[in-house]
């Protein structure tokens, strides 16, 4: 894959990119850029193996945990979520199914509505962030939002839907969401350096998330203290490549299940992508995508199936990663065009 070095340098400079950008092809790393700081105030430089938060990128982990339980017969895609919610979240339409939640077609009201006027620097959570350590703790925030559309009517990206899935995972298994994802997704894939880290007690190798391009303001008061079903895991560039290889190798879910998850269901032109079931898809070729954007996180990882190539940008600021993601997207499109030819 050819990446224009001048374009990449300009993208790094545009929003003072801080983070890691990599291209891994098979067992060989062909591009690696480490920029900025793991910790700005300490002037601790970014390293290739830093653990960086990926915001909504970890929705894919939630979807895979759900599909593992579907494979085990403990959940059904056509199962109505009301069976497990009982009297909780009464404004969710009784016809909403697990498949609707996975595909962002439930039409439920969202506690963090990205169609509204929202900036990553906003303080949007209505509960004390230090209390948000389990999926059940989110229930008061998920409650009280009117249904926006009939179930199955249209694609509408919904953070709340993935938090409801996390609640269901906890109820079906009796474990915390984090335990379920570790057991069903992360451990089978061998992702030892991926997980949910407390924002108020990050280990030394985890990058702080910076709200702005400059300054030391971190995202601790903007996000749940512990990520959950709709995002917030920390990972590394190497673990992302390891994840995609394990997923395609059938080590997390069966190949038949992955085929169902990767089948295009919705064109999302405003995102220049398609959506399957828990995974973003390249708009025209066979490439799988995880993506996340939040206070202190700008992230995308794309895996080109035909060449076992993973292109990842893990930014630990809100905006810094996007120009770099754009340059690498151009390189991905050129690579996919060559593969298709």
Buried (B, 14 or more C-beta within 10 A) or exposed (E): BEBEEEBBEEBBEBBBBBBBBBBBBEEEBBBEBBBBBBBBEEEBEBEBEBBBBBBBBBBBBBBBBBBBBBBEEEBEBEBBBBEBBEEBBEEBBEBBBBBBBBBBBBBBBBBBBEEEEEEBEEEBBEBEBBEBBBBBBBBEBBBEBEBBBEBBEEBBBBBBBBBBBBBBBBBBBEBBBBEBBBBBBBEBBBBEBBBBBBBEEBEEBBBBBBBBBEEEBBBBBBBBBBBBBBBBBBBBBBBBBBBBBBBBEEEBBEEEBBEBBBEEBBBBEEEEBBBBBBBBBBBBBBBBBBBBBBBBBBBBBBBBBEBBBBBBBBBBBBBBBBBBBBBBBEBBBBBBEEBEE
